[in-house]
Amino acid sequence: MTELELAELHASHAVDDLLHVDDDIHDDLVEGAGFEVVTRSPLTLRRLRTLPDWVAPDMRLMLCGLNPSLYSADAGVNFARPGNRFWPAMLAAGLVTVDRDPPHALRAHGIGMTDLVKRASVAAAELTTAEYAAGVARMERLCARLQPRAICMVGLAGWRAAG
């Protein structure tokens, strides 16, 4: 399965739903798609309260947030909170043409989205050093595999905390 197929599976299931999958999927893809492995044989995944990676090979831009908020995870959209300036800025800059629609941003504009840490939280202060380190390693593998033309880290305060 591709990253995009897994993201679509994530979007079409509720938190804690179990999915039986025929494919053997690498752990990075499982985590990036917002699932956890319950059993390996047969492969059973649990949909987590997070956001999937909306990514694909050869993106023109990959946006990487620190981690999803609980609000965004529940809405199923990166930077979903109504007062968040991310989507209005993306629209005003002409980078996207549809508000709060990561799949459209990827398919129509070659702009993918991921998070350094996949676990949703109320605040970045809840994240651990180990989560940051694992996230950096996962991001390195993701970038090596997908080869985005550019990467943009979103959220300066969070990135300072992660550094």
ROTIPA-466409 format. One record per residue (C-alpha): residue number from 1; y, z, x. Coordinates in Angstrom, 3 decimals, always signed. Each point is the difference from the previous one (the first is absolute). Layout:
! ROTIPA-466409
+------+----------+----------+----------+
: resi :    north :       up :     east :
+------+----------+----------+----------+
:  NUM :        Y :        Z :        X :
...
+------+----------+----------+----------+
//
This chain:
! ROTIPA-466409
+------+----------+----------+----------+
: resi :    north :       up :     east :
+------+----------+----------+----------+
:    1 :   +0.000 :   +0.000 :   +0.000 :
:    2 :   +3.544 :   -0.670 :   +1.144 :
:    3 :   +2.867 :   +2.469 :   +0.099 :
:    4 :   +1.536 :   -1.752 :   -3.008 :
:    5 :   -3.212 :   +0.161 :   -2.057 :
:    6 :   -0.316 :   +3.717 :   +0.757 :
:    7 :   +3.656 :   +0.619 :   -0.934 :
:    8 :   -0.599 :   -1.727 :   -3.327 :
:    9 :   -3.090 :   +2.180 :   -0.583 :
:   10 :   +2.078 :   +3.091 :   +0.738 :
:   11 :   +2.715 :   -1.092 :   -2.426 :
:   12 :   -2.530 :   -0.618 :   -2.774 :
:   13 :   -1.691 :   +3.424 :   +0.179 :
:   14 :   +1.033 :   +3.561 :   -0.758 :
:   15 :   +0.106 :   +2.838 :   +2.508 :
:   16 :   -3.507 :   +1.344 :   +0.722 :
:   17 :   -1.761 :   -3.056 :   -1.485 :
:   18 :   -3.205 :   -0.836 :   +1.871 :
:   19 :   -0.708 :   -3.600 :   +0.978 :
:   20 :   -3.320 :   -1.351 :   +1.221 :
:   21 :   +0.657 :   -2.766 :   +2.515 :
:   22 :   -2.493 :   -2.551 :   +1.288 :
:   23 :   +1.931 :   -0.839 :   +3.173 :
:   24 :   -0.094 :   +2.044 :   +3.182 :
:   25 :   +3.671 :   +0.863 :   +0.467 :
:   26 :   +1.518 :   +1.327 :   +3.225 :
:   27 :   +1.403 :   +3.535 :   -0.292 :
:   28 :   +3.539 :   -1.209 :   +0.848 :
:   29 :   -0.084 :   -2.333 :   -3.002 :
:   30 :   -1.347 :   +2.744 :   -2.257 :
:   31 :   +2.722 :   +2.436 :   +1.080 :
:   32 :   +2.751 :   -2.618 :   -0.120 :
:   33 :   -1.018 :   -0.988 :   -3.513 :
:   34 :   +0.326 :   +3.587 :   -1.195 :
:   35 :   -3.672 :   +0.869 :   -0.344 :
:   36 :   -2.413 :   +2.411 :   +1.635 :
:   37 :   -3.696 :   -0.550 :   +0.656 :
:   38 :   -2.213 :   +2.160 :   -2.233 :
:   39 :   -3.350 :   -1.480 :   +1.033 :
:   40 :   -0.893 :   -2.703 :   +2.519 :
:   41 :   -3.226 :   -1.338 :   -1.470 :
:   42 :   +0.771 :   -1.244 :   -2.509 :
:   43 :   +3.704 :   -0.095 :   +0.854 :
:   44 :   +1.895 :   +2.073 :   -2.543 :
:   45 :   +3.769 :   +0.450 :   +0.230 :
:   46 :   +2.324 :   +2.455 :   -1.732 :
:   47 :   +3.504 :   -1.146 :   -0.910 :
:   48 :   +2.517 :   +2.446 :   +1.482 :
:   49 :   +3.455 :   +1.075 :   -1.171 :
:   50 :   +1.890 :   -2.216 :   +2.420 :
:   51 :   +1.199 :   -3.581 :   +0.368 :
:   52 :   -2.056 :   -2.880 :   +1.331 :
:   53 :   +1.131 :   -2.170 :   +2.884 :
:   54 :   +1.468 :   -3.210 :   -1.406 :
:   55 :   -0.624 :   -2.022 :   +3.164 :
:   56 :   -1.530 :   -3.282 :   +1.131 :
:   57 :   -0.357 :   -2.014 :   +3.210 :
:   58 :   +3.129 :   -1.657 :   +1.388 :
:   59 :   +2.580 :   +1.864 :   -2.100 :
:   60 :   +3.552 :   -0.839 :   +0.948 :
:   61 :   +0.911 :   +3.686 :   -0.331 :
:   62 :   -2.032 :   +3.192 :   -0.336 :
:   63 :   +1.890 :   +3.018 :   -1.296 :
:   64 :   -1.429 :   +3.374 :   +0.976 :
:   65 :   +1.076 :   +3.181 :   -1.745 :
:   66 :   -0.878 :   +3.480 :   +1.191 :
:   67 :   -2.197 :   +0.944 :   -2.990 :
:   68 :   +0.099 :   -0.490 :   -3.770 :
:   69 :   +1.710 :   +2.519 :   -2.210 :
:   70 :   -2.022 :   +1.418 :   -2.881 :
:   71 :   +2.377 :   -1.832 :   -2.356 :
:   72 :   -0.670 :   -3.348 :   +1.694 :
:   73 :   -3.751 :   +0.614 :   +0.169 :
:   74 :   -0.078 :   +0.760 :   -3.726 :
:   75 :   +2.178 :   -3.038 :   -0.822 :
:   76 :   -2.075 :   -2.227 :   +2.283 :
:   77 :   +3.108 :   -1.407 :   +1.690 :
:   78 :   +1.483 :   +0.647 :   +3.433 :
:   79 :   +3.451 :   +1.638 :   -0.175 :
:   80 :   -0.309 :   +0.229 :   -3.800 :
:   81 :   +2.415 :   +2.840 :   -0.778 :
:   82 :   +2.866 :   -1.424 :   -2.091 :
:   83 :   +2.709 :   +1.361 :   +2.349 :
:   84 :   -1.650 :   -1.396 :   +3.132 :
:   85 :   +2.210 :   -2.678 :   +1.584 :
:   86 :   -2.875 :   -1.910 :   +1.643 :
:   87 :   -0.648 :   -2.592 :   -2.735 :
:   88 :   +3.686 :   -0.591 :   -0.871 :
:   89 :   +0.661 :   -0.589 :   +3.720 :
:   90 :   -2.965 :   -2.390 :   +0.286 :
:   91 :   +1.271 :   -1.964 :   -3.021 :
:   92 :   +3.607 :   -0.044 :   +1.233 :
:   93 :   -1.118 :   -1.231 :   +3.424 :
:   94 :   -1.973 :   -2.829 :   -1.613 :
:   95 :   -3.254 :   +1.181 :   +1.556 :
:   96 :   -1.729 :   +0.291 :   -3.398 :
:   97 :   +0.687 :   -1.443 :   -3.443 :
:   98 :   -1.876 :   +2.499 :   -2.182 :
:   99 :   +0.811 :   +3.720 :   -0.173 :
:  100 :   -2.694 :   +2.571 :   +0.803 :
:  101 :   -2.876 :   -2.472 :   +0.362 :
:  102 :   -1.816 :   +0.251 :   +3.375 :
:  103 :   -2.689 :   -2.607 :   -0.910 :
:  104 :   +2.744 :   -2.524 :   -0.825 :
:  105 :   +1.872 :   +0.823 :   +3.220 :
:  106 :   -3.166 :   -0.779 :   +1.952 :
:  107 :   -1.049 :   -3.147 :   -1.845 :
:  108 :   +3.426 :   -1.579 :   -0.537 :
:  109 :   +1.914 :   +1.182 :   +3.054 :
:  110 :   -2.575 :   +0.920 :   +2.662 :
:  111 :   +1.205 :   +3.621 :   +0.011 :
:  112 :   -2.771 :   +2.587 :   +0.201 :
:  113 :   +0.147 :   +3.764 :   -0.434 :
:  114 :   -1.944 :   +2.890 :   +1.462 :
:  115 :   +0.494 :   +3.649 :   +0.935 :
:  116 :   -0.592 :   +1.792 :   +3.270 :
:  117 :   -1.783 :   +2.843 :   -1.825 :
:  118 :   -1.842 :   -0.980 :   -3.170 :
:  119 :   +0.007 :   +3.487 :   -1.579 :
:  120 :   +2.644 :   +0.381 :   -2.688 :
:  121 :   +2.140 :   +3.123 :   +0.205 :
:  122 :   +3.132 :   +1.603 :   -1.395 :
:  123 :   +1.688 :   -0.081 :   +3.424 :
:  124 :   -0.691 :   -1.278 :   +3.504 :
:  125 :   +0.088 :   +3.603 :   +1.236 :
:  126 :   -3.498 :   +0.419 :   -1.528 :
:  127 :   -1.513 :   -2.522 :   +2.440 :
:  128 :   -1.833 :   +1.156 :   +3.103 :
:  129 :   +0.138 :   -1.144 :   +3.598 :
:  130 :   -3.614 :   -1.156 :   -0.322 :
:  131 :   +0.892 :   -2.157 :   -3.033 :
:  132 :   +2.855 :   -1.616 :   +1.922 :
:  133 :   -2.247 :   -0.702 :   +3.011 :
:  134 :   -2.741 :   -1.506 :   -2.180 :
:  135 :   +2.613 :   -2.067 :   -1.833 :
:  136 :   +1.446 :   -1.410 :   +3.220 :
:  137 :   -3.489 :   -0.990 :   +1.182 :
:  138 :   -0.764 :   -1.634 :   -3.374 :
:  139 :   +3.315 :   -1.874 :   +0.088 :
:  140 :   -0.747 :   -1.330 :   +3.481 :
:  141 :   -3.354 :   -1.342 :   -1.204 :
:  142 :   +1.559 :   -1.420 :   -3.176 :
:  143 :   +2.712 :   -1.834 :   +1.939 :
:  144 :   -2.486 :   -1.333 :   +2.553 :
:  145 :   -2.218 :   -1.338 :   -2.794 :
:  146 :   +2.672 :   -1.447 :   -2.321 :
:  147 :   +2.631 :   -1.113 :   +2.538 :
:  148 :   +3.140 :   +0.466 :   -2.125 :
:  149 :   +2.985 :   -1.896 :   +1.420 :
:  150 :   +2.205 :   +3.106 :   -0.282 :
:  151 :   -0.443 :   +3.674 :   -0.855 :
:  152 :   +2.676 :   +2.194 :   -1.565 :
:  153 :   -0.393 :   +3.763 :   -0.079 :
:  154 :   +1.645 :   +1.426 :   -3.130 :
:  155 :   +1.520 :   +3.493 :   -0.101 :
:  156 :   +1.734 :   +1.215 :   +3.154 :
:  157 :   -0.312 :   +3.742 :   -0.699 :
:  158 :   -3.733 :   -0.268 :   -0.528 :
:  159 :   -0.479 :   -2.046 :   +3.152 :
:  160 :   +1.866 :   +2.625 :   +1.994 :
:  161 :   -2.400 :   +2.608 :   -1.367 :
:  162 :   -2.981 :   -2.196 :   +0.886 :
:  163 :   +1.236 :   -0.622 :   +3.541 :
+------+----------+----------+----------+
//
